[in-house]
Amino acid sequence: MPPTVSPISRTRYRTRGSSPVRLGIAGLLCALAAALLPATGGGSAAAQAPERHPTGTARAATYTNPVTSGTVDTFPDPTMIRGKDGLWYAYGTQNPVFQSAGEDGERMLPILRSADMTHWEYAGQVFTPQTQPAWHGGSRLWAPDIRYTNGHYNLFYSVPGKNTVGVATAPTPTGPWTDAGNVLPSPSGCATGNIDQAQFTDEGGQPYLYWGSYDTICVAKMNGDRTRIEGAVTEIAQGRRAEGGFVVRRGGYYYLFYSDAGCCDGAYSGYQVKVGRATSPTGPFTDDQGVDLMDGTSKGSIVVGGGNGWVGPGHNAIQTDLSGQDWLVYHGISSDDPDLKPASGGTLKLSKRPMLIDRLDWIDGWPVLRAGAGPSTGAQTAPVTSWATGSTFNDGSLRGWQRTGSGTGGWSLADDQDSQGYVTHSGSGTSPALLVSGGSAPAAVRAEADLRVTSATGAAGLLVRCTNAANYVVAWLDKDRNALVTDVRVNGRSAGERVTALPSGFRWNAWRNVAAEVRGNRLTVEVSADRLRDAVATQVRTLPAAAVRKGRVGVAARGTGAAADNVGATALYTPVTTRVPEPAPGELLADYSDDFGGSAVPGTTDGSPWSWVRGPAAGVTVADGALSWPTQNAELHLSSNTASVLTRPAPSGDYTVETKISFAPGQSNQQAGMVLYDNDDRYFKLAHAVLPVNLGDGALTHVTEFAKEGARPTTTPPTALAYGPMFGGPTADVMRLRLSYHLDAERGEHEVRAATSTDGTHWVRTGAWTLPADGGDLKIGLVSLNTAGAVARFDYVHTYRD
């Protein structure tokens, strides 16, 4: 049986010597009078200190997804935080995470712990059957979201059995957890499934909660404790199965990440991550083509879809490494190993959804995974999780750190249950006391520290760069002015302070992360609770040329009560600014194309390359260079195969087939589009379809539905049929559809990717579907089906060599 808690292995994460962080040798002294502090400072780091988790190791050069492999079997809906002890913690949906170890039961909101974001160990669960609150009614618990709030951790979670959201609090990332009840009133004010919540705090300190599923996402303000929503509820996104909202702020915009289609259907999961952005936390959010996320159509701005052996990537969070590089934290399903065995007494069937991480790039103002390359497979460059210089102070040592300025004897070590080791200063008067690391960081740098002030007055600061006592850049949390204050000192003179107000009611005795980036001569400083891209204050300023140089990182104190932890700096990440080139169709293959000239219905004359399955369909005509086809009251779905399909042979090798379709359906379930067709139980389909909105009082939404039907790979024999949709970009009465085919000979699979366009110029590409290439040859086809009453006009079918 797996252990209840498997603590971090000291051997795995410890470097040579006693200190787990890499401390550079002393260079030039930050001031001529600087002196090394003793190895231990004060009596607070004595033998009774709490257990310390080593946190700094030379990072692994590479990692391979899934990062939870070998630790847990599955870890759906992951979220991640860097704890105040310097470790990363991840939380997942209730699942049988140790099934391969023989444990059939589930862990309730399992917790993992890591020193480097890529090697994880089990660290417990939020609730057990004995501690689960009675108000849950025994419900399974889903979709956790973790935040650091005013000195403790808030863990928000979904209670689907009660259609609501709960919150638990704890003094450390692993507990002990105290349930704080239901976050939402009943009714919640949102016409949706009340799950998949994520908290966000705006500049100025106003907290919000985002939640919703099947098929609406909502937002409302929260109280100061982040335990209840209050005020108006606003619907901000609607779409077929939209859920899993997660918001960050960047570059003046609020970005709402979300997933749609099916999360949890094994190899037929159509999940993708999409995004919209707004200039307000309550919207309106639009995709990259300006489509409002509340519009009755599927949306573009796809961050990541299936492909590269991964199915249904989704329900993401975001984490930032020490270099400032953002990472998408999400789950995915291996197409080779998509399902868990039935659990919980043999009745609960679940998909195997381990945790993946991949680099998140921001290109032209929009996020995309790995510049558009999709989920990673094989070795990838790992996140930066150790500093060029700095410390978490968890080793009980200040060896290598240097002190200067006022009150040089006031620095000492302290500890507490959550942050473990940290440094304090007992008082320096009005002049700053500086504590500086021994090693240096490059000119293009990201530095950060957790800071707090526990006295009535004073300030704690992050030394972004220190050359000597007369030359440094500092970002202060100044309690006297209730402000973020930056100061640049050059040759002993200030280049001018900049003051940015902090929120009223700012909790000074709780840790606040101050992160500073210097790129060129631009300094950006953010103040947040937990590094989750929701800063309560941001300041940007231009540095004088003399201040842009290599230097040491450190902390500063003024007055009494300043404390600092997790202080370090490393090279600032280099952003990826260009997308992976989108494949463009090559040579037109005239023998596999048709512009529908003349008046003969395809497949009804001798020599026609077209043929019908259950046809010709009633009402089909050809005129004015187009094929018109009324929708049928007929199905092409699982065992209901009554619809007509118009097919023709496809070329060998890789190709793209495109059609221009005019289609303005007005009733639920009307659809028309293209197929790559083997038989009624093996095909890929891309169609403009109309579907009802769940809990939408009869509302409809138009979608570009990219679907596959085939046998489930995990049935024995693989004969059970399944149908899985994913949803592409926005629809229009006139649009273009593309299906790109590739034979993956190594995996023995048909691989098909869809793309849609409403103008013929801008294309939205989806993820890929695959099917085993062990059946018949795929044929190019058209369909118009499901509910009568609309007419699809196909202007052409063009096939191109890829």
N, C-alpha and C positions, 0 to 999 in steps of 0.2 A: 504494500500500500504506500502511496506517496505520503510524504510528511505533511503535517499540518502547516508548518512554516519551515522553509529551508533558508537559513540565514545566508547572507552574502559570504562567499568564501574569501577569506583574507588572502589565501594563496593566489587566487585568480586575479585579484585586483591590486595586489601590493607590488610596488616596484622594488628595486634593490635598496637596501638600507631600511631605516626605520620610518622614513617619511613617505607617504603614499603620493605626494605631489612632487613634480619636478621643480626643484628650486635651483635657479642658476647661481653660479658663484658670484660673490660681491664684485661689482665693477667699480666705477668711480663713485665715491660717496655722494649722496644726495646733498650733503653739506660738509664742510670741512670738519665740523664738530660731531658728525654722526658717529654713533657707537652701536655695536651689535647688541641686541637684546639677548638675555640668557635663554637657554633652551626651553625653560618653563618660566612663566611669569605669574607671580602671585600664587596664592594658595588654592585658587579655584580649580586648577587642573590636577588636583590631588587624586589619590587612589580611589575615592568614592565617585569619580566621574562616571557618567553613563557609558554603556557600550558604544564604541565608536566604529563606524563603518568606513573602511578605507575607500577613498573615492577617486583618487587621481592616479591614472596609469598612462603610460604612453599608449595612445589610442591605437586600436587595430587599424591597419591600413585599409582593410576591406571588410565587407560584410556580405551576407547572402540572405535573401528572403526565403521563407518567412523568418523573422528574427526570433520568434518564439519556438522555433523547431527545437526539439529535445527538452523543452521545459514544460510546455502544456500542449495538448493536442489541438486545441481550438481557443480562440480569444476574440469573440465577436465584438463589434462596436467599440474599438479601443479608444481610450483617451490617456493623456500623459501629462505629467508635471515634474518639474525639478524641485525636489524637496529642499528645505532649508539646511539639511545635512549634506547637500551636494550630490545626492543620488537622484536618479530618475525613477519615477514610479508610474506604472501603467495599470489601468482598471478596465475590466471587460464585463460583458453581459453574462448572466448566470448560465452556465453550461457544464457538461461533464468533461472537464478539462483534463482529467487523468484517466480517460477511458482505456488507453493503451496499456496503462499500468494495472488494469483490472478493477478500477473503481467505476461503478455504474452510476453513482449519484452525481449530483451537480454541486459546484461551489457557487455560493451566492455573491456575485460581484467580486470575482477573484482579483487579487492584487499581485503584481510582479514588481521586481526591483532590479535596477541595473546601474553599473558605473559608467557605461558607455553607450547606452541606447540600443545596443545590438546584442549583448549577452545578458540574458535575463534569468532570474531565479524567483521561484514562488515565494510570496511573502505574506500569505494569508487571504482572508476574505472579509468582506464588510459585515455580513451577517451569517449566522449559522441557523439551522432549524430551531435551535434552542433560544437564540437571541432575536430572531425575526419578529418585528413588531406585530401585534395582533391585528392592527388595523389593516394590514396587507391582505388579510383573509387567505393566507397561504399562497398568494400570487408568486409566480416567477418574477425576477427583477432584471430589468434590461437597461442598456444604454447609459452607463454612468458618465458623469461630467465632473471633473475635479477642479477646485479653485482654492487658493489660499486667501482667507478673509479675516483681516484684523486679528492676526495672531493664531488662527486655527485653520483647519481645512474643512471646506464644505464639499460634500459628495452628494450631487444630485443624481437621482435614479428614477427610472420609470417603473410604475406598478400597473402593468397592463390589465391585471385582473380587476383593478378598481378604476381603470382608465384615468390615471392621474400621475402626478410626479411627487416624489418624496425627497427629503434632504436629511442627511446625517452629518454630524460634526465630530471632529477628532483633533487632539493636540498634535498628532504626528500623522504622516501619510499612511501608516498602517493601523491606526486606531490608538486606543479603544474608541469605538464609534458609539455615539449617542444619537438616537433618532430624534429629529425635530419636527416630524409630522408631515402633513400634506402641504405642498407649496401652492397648489391651485384651489380656488373655490369650486363649488359644485352648483351650477354648471360653470365651466371655466371661462366662458365667453368666446370660445374658439370652436368653430364647427369642424372638428377634426378628432382624430385619435390623440388623446392627451399623453403622448410619450415623446421620447427622443429630444430631451431638453438640453440646452447649453446656456450657461450664464455668460454675460459680457458686461464689462464696466466701461462706460464712456469717459472721455476727457471731462474733467470737472467732477468725476466721482459717481455719476448716476448709474446704478446697476440695472440691467435688463435681464429678462429670461426669454429665450426663444424655445419654442416647442411645437410639435405637431407631426402628424403622420396620416397618410391615406385620407385626404389628399391636400391638406392645407397646413401651412406653417404660420404661426402667430408670434407676436412679441408683446410684452408688457413690461412696465417698470417694476422694480422690486423695492422692498423696504431696505433700510440700511444694513440690516443683518443678513440680507440675502436669504431669507427663509420664507417669504410670502410675496406673491405678486400684488400690485396695487394699481388702481387707476384703469385707464382704458386699455382694451385688448385690440390690437391691430393685426389684420390678416395681411401678410406680406408676400406670400408665395402660394401658388396653387398649381397643381399638375398631377397627372396620374401617378399616385403612390409617392408623392414628394414627402420627404421626411429627413431626419438626421441633420437639422440645421446647426451650423457652427459659424460664429461671426468673429472676424478680426478687423482691425482698422489699419490702413496703410496708405500713405501718400494722399491723405485727404478724403479717402473713400472708406466706406464700410463694406466689407465683402461677406456675403452670405453663401457659405458652402453648404450644399445639400445633396442628397441622393434621390434618385427616382427609380421606378420599375421594381422588380422583385429582388429582395435582399438574399433570400435563403432557400433557394430551390436547387441546390447542388449545381450540376453542370449546366442547368438552365436558368441560372440567376442572371438577371439583366441589369443589376445595379451598375450605376455609374456615378461619379462625383461631378456635379455641375456647380456653377457659381453665378451670382448676380452681384452688382454693386450699387451703392447709393451714397448720397451725401448726408444722409440722416440715418441713425440706427433703427428708425421705424419705417424706412423706405421713402419713396418707391424704389425697389430694386429692379434693375434691368440687366439683360444679358449683353454680350458684346455687340449685338446688332440692334440694341435699343429696345428689345421686346420686354415689356413689363412682366415680371414673374407672376403677376396676378392675371395676365391675359389667358384666354381660353385656348392655349396652344402649348405644345411641347417647346422646350427652351434649348438654346445653344450653350456656348461657353462651357464646353465639356473639359473638365480638368483631367480626368482619367477614365477610360473605359477598359473593358476586358481585352485581353490579348497576351501574347508572350507566355502562354500556358496558364494564365490566371483568368478566372471567371468572376464576374460580379464584384469588382472592387468598389468599396464604398464605406459609408458611415465613418467619416473622417474626423480627426482633430488635427491640430497643428502644433509642432514643437520646434523650437529654435536652438541650434547648437551654440557652442561658445564662440564661434567665429561670426555669428549672425545669420548663418544660412538657415532658411526655413525648411522643414521636413513635413511631408504629409504622413500622418499616422492613420492607418486604415486597415480594414480586413480584406482578404481576398480568398478565393476558393481555387485550389489547384485542380486543373482539369484532369489530372491523373489520379487524384485522391479526393473526390468532392464531398463525400458523405461520412458522417459518423454512424456507428451501429446504433440501432434503437436503444434508447436509454430510459431510465426511470421506470423500471418494470417491463421494459420491452415495448412501450407504446409511444415514446417521444422520439420522433425522427428529425434529426437536425443535420444541417450542412456543416462541414468542417471548415471553419473560417479563422485561420491563424492571423496574427498581426504582421503587417508589412510596414516598412517605412521606405520612403523614397524622396529624393531631392525635389523640392517645390521651387520652380522658377517663376519669376515675375517678369513678363515680357510685354512691353507696350501697355503696361497698366493692368494686365490680366494674369492670373496664376495658371500654370500648367505643369503637369508632372514631367520631369526630366525632359523639358523642352518639347514635349509632345511624343516622346518615345514610348510612353506607356509603362505599365508595371515592370519592374526589373526582374531579370533572371540572371543567375550567375553572379560573380564577384563584382561588387560596386565599391566606389570610394566611400569610406565610412564617415559618419558625422565627426566633427571636431569636439572632443569631450575632455581634453586636457589643455591647460594653458601653456603658453610659452613661459610665463612667469606668474606666480600667484599661489594661493593656498585656500583650502577649506578650513584650516586650523583644527582639523579633527585628529591630528596626530599628537596634540598636546605640546606643540613646539612652535616657537617663533624663530628658529635657527635660520639665519640668512636674511632676516628682515632688519631694516635699518631705521633708526629714529632720528628726527631732527626737529627744529623749530621750538616752540614754547612747550614747556611741560614734558620734556623728553622722558622723564621717569614715570609718567602717568600711564603708560601702556601696560596692559596685563591681559592674561588669558582668562576666559570664563567658559561656562558651558551650561546647557539646558537640555531638556529631553528631546526637543525637536531639532534645533540647529546643531546640537553637540558642541564642538569647540567654536569659539569666536573671540574677538578682541574687543576690549573696552578701553576708554581713557577717562581718567579720574578728574581731569580739568586742566585747561591751558590758558585761562583768562581770555582776553580778546584776541590774542594772536594764535594762529593755527599751529597745532602739533601734527607732524607728519610721520607716518609709518610706511616705509617704502620697501618693495620687494628687491631681492638681490639681483634678479635677472632683468633684461630689457625686452621690450616688444617693438615690432616694426612701426614705421610711420603710419602706414595704413592699418589701423588697429581697431579692435573691439575690446573694450574693457567693461567690467561690471563688478558690482558689489551689492550685497544685501546690507542695508543701513537702517538704524533706528536711533532715536534720541529719547532717553528715559527720564531726563530731568525737565524742569519747568522751562528752561531756556537752553540755548546752545545749538550746535549744528554738527552734522556728520557729513563727510564728503568723500567722493571717489576721486582719487588722483588718476586722471586719464593718462597723463604723461608727466613725468618729473625728470628733468635733466639735473637740476640742482636746486638748492633752496630758493634761488632767485628766478628760476625758470620752470614753470609747471602750468598745467591746465587742470582745473578742479571743478567738479560738479557737486554743489552743496545741497543737502536737504536742510534748510535753514528754518528752525522752529520759530525764531523771533520774528521772521517775516512771513511765515507760513508759505514758503516759496521754494522752488527749485532755482538756485542761483549758480550761474557759471562765472568763473573768473579766469582770465588768462594773464599769467605773469611772465614778462619778458625783461630780463636784466633788472629784476627787482621792482619793476613798475607794472601796474595793472593796465591791460589793454581795454579795460572796461568790463564791468559786471553786467550780466543780463539776468533779468528776474522774470520768472514765470510762476504765476500763482498756483498753489496747490489747493485741492478742494477744501471747502469749509468742513470741519469735523475730521480732517485728516488724522488718522490714528498713529501718533508718533511713536508709541511704545511697541508697535508691531513692525516686523521686518518689511522693508520696501526695497524692491530691486531697482537699482539705478544702472542703466546700460548706456554706454556711450560709444559712438562709432565716429571715426575720423577717416573720411575718404577725400583725398586731395586736401583742400583747405576747409572743408565743410565738416563741422561738428554737429552731430545729432545726439541728443540725450533724451531718454525716456524713463519715466518713473512708473512702475507697475507693481502689482502685488506679487505676480508669479510668472512673469516672462511669457505670457500667453497672448501677446500682441493686442493688449487692450490697456494701453498706458493711460493713466489719469492726468499726466502732464507730459508735454513734449516741447523741447526747445531746439531750434536750429540756428546756428550762427556761423560766420566766416572767421576762420583763424588767421592771424597775421603769419606771414611766411616764416618768421623766426620761431614760431611755435609748432611748425610741422616738421617733426623730426622723430627719430627713435627716442625712447625713454622708458622709464620704469613706471609700473602701476603701483598704487598704494591707496591708503585711506588717510583722511584728515579729520581732526577734531577741533572744535572751538567751544569753549565753555565746558560744562560737565555733562555726563550722561551719554556721550556718543559711543555707539557700538557698531561693529562691522563684521561681516562674515562673507565667505565665498568670494574672495577678492582675487581677480586675475585678469589677464589680458592675453590676447593672441592675435595673429594676423587676421585682418578682416577678410571675409570671404570675397571671392571674385564672382560677380553675378553672371549668369548665362543670359544673354540678351537676344539671342536668335533662336527661333524655333527650328526643330528638325524639318527639313524641306518636305512639304506635302507632295505626295506622288501625283503626278499629272498624267492623264491618259496619253498614250502614244499614238501610233499610226491607226487610222480608222480602218477597220476590217469590213470592207464593203459586202463580202459574202455572208457576213453574220449581222448585217444591219438592214433596216427597213425604214423608208420615209413615207410609206403608206400612200403611194401614188395610185391612180386609177380608182376603181370602185369595187373590185372583187374583195370579198371577205377573206382574210388569210385562212389557209387551211381548208378551203372549199374548192380549190381548182387544182388540176393536175400540175405537178412540178412545183407547187408551193413549198417553201422550206418550213412552213408552219404546220402544226398539227394540233388537234384538239383532244383534251381529256374531258369526256362528257360534254361534247359540243357538236356543232357550233352553238354558242350561247344565243338565246333569243334576243333579238333587237340589235345585234352588232351590225354596224355599217361602216363603210369607208367612203369618205367624201372630203373634198377640199384639203387633201394631204393629211388626213388624220383618221385614226380608228376610234370610233365612238362605241362605248359599251355600257349599257345600263347595269347598275348593280343588281345582283341576283339575291333572292331569298334562299341562299344556299351557303353551306359551310365548307371550309377546308381546315378542319381542326380535330385532332385526335381521331376518334372513331366516326365522327360526322363528316363524311367526305362526299358532298353532293354538288359542290361548286364546279363550274367549268374552269379549265386551265388551258390557255393558248401557249404552246411551246414551240421551240425550234432548237436545233443543235447549237452547242457552244463550241468555240474553238478550243484546241488543245493549248496547254500552257497557261500562263497568267494573262488575265484580261480584265477590263472594266466595261460594264454595260450600263448605258444611261438612257433614260427616257424623259421626255417633257410631258407632264400631265396637267390637264385642266380639270379640276374636280372641286366642287363646292357642295359637299354633303351637308345635310341639315338634320339628320336623325341619328340616334345612337346606333353604333355598330356598322354603319356604312363604311366601306373601305375599298380602295383600289390601288394597284401598284404593280411591282415586279416580283418575280420569283426566280430563284435558281433551283430547279426542281428535278429530283430523282424519281420520287413517287409520292403518293398521298401522305406517307408517313416519314418522308425524308426530304426536307426542303429548307431553303432560306427565303424569307419574304421581307420586302420593304414596301410599306404602303402608307398612304395618307388615310388615317382612320379616325372615327369619332367614337369617343368613349364617355360614359357617365362619370361625373365627379362624385366620389364617395362623400356622403353627408352633405351633398351640394344642393339639396332641394330640387333635383331635376336638372341641374346645370350640366352642360356637356363641355368636353375639351377635345380639341383636335390634336392629333399626335402623328408624328412620323414613327410608325411602329416597325422596328427591325427585329424580326423574330426568326426562330428556328424550331423545327419539329424533328424529333428523332427518338431513338431508343435511349433509355437511361443506361449509362455505362456501368452502374453498380448493381443492376439487377442480374440475376443468374437464371437462365441466359438473358442477355441484354435486349429484352423484347418490350418491356413496359414503355409506353409512349409518354412523351412530355413535350410541352410547348412553352417556350420561354421568350418573352419580349424584352427589348430595351428600347428606349425612346430617344430619337435623334433631335435634330434642330427644329426650329419653328416651321409651321405649315403656312401655306398660302393657297388661294384658289388656283394659281398657276405656279408650279414648282418643278424642279428637276430632281430626279432620283438617280443615284448611282450605287451599283454593287460591284465591288472589286474582288476578284477571285484569285486565290493563290493555293497551289498544291504544296503543302508542307510534307515533302517526301520523307524527311527525317522522322517526323511524328506520325506519318501516315494519315494525314488529316486534310479535309477540305477546310480552308480558312477563308472567310468572307467578311469584308468590312463595308459598311454603308456610309454614304455621304448624301447630304441634301442641300439644296440651294433654293432660295426664293427669288433670286435675281440672275442666276447663271454665272455670277462672278464670285460671290462669297459662299464658301462651302463649309458645312459643319460635318466633321467626321466623327463617327461613333467608335465604340469599341468593336472587337471582332467576335464573331461566332465561329465555332468549328464543329465538324462532324467527322466521324471516321470515314476514310476514303476507301471503304471496302464494299460499297454497293455499286450501283450503276453510275453511268456518266451523268453529270448535271446538265440540264437543259435550261436555256433562257426562256422565261415565260412572263405572261401578263395575267392579272386577275382583276375582277370587279365583282364584289360579293358581299355577303353577310345580311344585308337588309335592302330591299328594293326601294326605289324612289329617287336615286341620283344617277347621273351619267358621268362616266370618266371618258375624257378625250385624250388619246395618246397621239402626240404629234410625230414621234419617231421612236425607234429603238436603234441606238448606235452602239456598236461594240468596238473597243479599242484594244490594241496590243499593249500590255504593260511592260 
